[in-house]
Amino acid sequence: HQFYYLFGFLALVLVILLVTCAEISIALTYFQLTAEDYTWWWTSFFASGSSALYVFLYSVLYFSSRLQIDKIVSTLLYFGYMFIISTLFMLLTGSIGTLAAFFFVRAIYGSIKVD
């Protein structure tokens, strides 16, 4: 019997990614709210969603250093798919950050008592 630990490690990395996106978005939203700037929605989205830029830049680096693609159609197909994957990654991480910041703002303003 062999055990495959790859899926467990992938699940752990996914959890770490989600927690990191939430923490970064909450911290930047808190700093923005303490500066009395209440337009935190897009900042929280792009703060955690900007990691997709690194994914796309790594795909460019991988293309130039490792892949042996010479045809223009294959190159366009590769970068087209990587753009779609990077966009979906931005939507995933950005929505996690926005939801975390939303529940954080709701929690801190829900505890304020107005007389």
C-alpha positions as CSV (number, residue, x, y, z in Angstrom):
1,H,0.0,0.0,0.0
2,Q,1.3,3.4,-1.0
3,F,0.1,6.7,0.2
4,Y,0.0,9.7,-2.0
5,Y,0.7,12.8,-0.1
6,L,0.5,15.2,-3.0
7,F,-3.2,16.0,-2.6
8,G,-2.7,16.6,1.1
9,F,0.1,19.1,0.4
10,L,-1.9,20.8,-2.4
11,A,-4.9,21.2,0.0
12,L,-2.5,22.6,2.6
13,V,-1.1,25.1,0.1
14,L,-4.6,26.1,-0.9
15,V,-5.6,26.8,2.7
16,I,-2.4,28.8,3.2
17,L,-3.1,30.8,0.0
18,L,-6.7,31.6,1.1
19,V,-5.6,32.6,4.7
20,T,-2.9,34.8,3.3
21,C,-5.2,36.5,0.9
22,A,-7.7,37.1,3.7
23,E,-5.1,38.5,6.1
24,I,-3.5,40.8,3.6
25,S,-6.9,42.2,2.5
26,I,-8.0,42.7,6.1
27,A,-4.8,44.4,7.1
28,L,-4.9,46.8,4.1
29,T,-8.6,47.5,4.7
30,Y,-7.9,48.3,8.3
31,F,-5.1,50.7,7.4
32,Q,-7.3,52.3,4.8
33,L,-10.2,52.7,7.3
34,T,-7.9,54.2,10.0
35,A,-6.9,56.9,7.4
36,E,-10.6,57.6,7.1
37,D,-10.8,56.4,3.5
38,Y,-14.0,54.4,3.3
39,T,-13.7,53.2,-0.3
40,W,-12.2,49.9,0.6
41,W,-14.0,47.6,-1.8
42,W,-11.7,47.7,-4.9
43,T,-8.6,48.1,-2.7
44,S,-9.4,44.8,-0.9
45,F,-10.1,43.1,-4.2
46,F,-6.9,44.2,-6.0
47,A,-4.7,43.8,-2.8
48,S,-5.2,40.0,-2.8
49,G,-6.0,39.7,-6.5
50,S,-2.7,41.2,-7.6
51,S,-1.0,37.9,-7.0
52,A,-2.3,36.8,-10.4
53,L,0.2,39.2,-11.9
54,Y,3.0,37.1,-10.5
55,V,1.4,34.0,-11.9
56,F,1.3,35.5,-15.4
57,L,4.9,36.9,-15.1
58,Y,6.1,33.5,-14.0
59,S,4.4,32.0,-17.1
60,V,6.3,34.4,-19.3
61,L,9.5,33.5,-17.5
62,Y,8.7,29.8,-17.9
63,F,8.0,30.3,-21.6
64,S,11.2,32.1,-22.3
65,S,13.5,29.8,-20.2
66,R,12.0,26.3,-20.4
67,L,9.6,25.9,-23.4
68,Q,10.8,25.2,-26.9
69,I,7.9,26.7,-28.8
70,D,8.7,28.2,-32.1
71,K,5.3,28.5,-33.8
72,I,3.2,31.7,-33.4
73,V,-0.1,29.8,-33.1
74,S,1.3,27.7,-30.2
75,T,2.7,30.8,-28.6
76,L,-0.7,32.6,-28.8
77,L,-2.5,29.6,-27.5
78,Y,-0.1,29.3,-24.5
79,F,-0.4,33.0,-23.6
80,G,-4.1,32.9,-24.2
81,Y,-4.6,30.1,-21.8
82,M,-2.2,31.6,-19.3
83,F,-4.1,34.9,-19.4
84,I,-7.4,33.1,-18.8
85,I,-5.9,31.1,-15.9
86,S,-4.4,34.3,-14.4
87,T,-7.7,36.1,-14.7
88,L,-9.5,33.2,-13.0
89,F,-6.8,33.2,-10.3
90,M,-7.3,37.0,-9.8
91,L,-11.1,36.5,-9.5
92,L,-10.5,33.7,-6.9
93,T,-8.0,35.5,-4.7
94,G,-9.7,38.8,-5.1
95,S,-13.1,37.5,-4.1
96,I,-11.6,35.8,-1.1
97,G,-10.0,39.0,0.0
98,T,-13.1,41.1,-0.6
99,L,-15.3,38.7,1.3
100,A,-12.8,38.6,4.2
101,A,-12.6,42.4,4.3
102,F,-16.4,42.6,4.1
103,F,-16.9,40.4,7.1
104,F,-14.1,42.2,9.0
105,V,-15.7,45.7,8.3
106,R,-19.1,44.3,9.3
107,A,-17.7,42.9,12.5
108,I,-15.9,46.1,13.6
109,Y,-18.8,48.4,12.7
110,G,-21.3,46.0,14.2
111,S,-19.8,46.3,17.6
112,I,-20.2,50.1,17.7
113,K,-23.0,51.3,19.9
114,V,-24.8,54.4,18.7
115,D,-26.6,56.4,21.4
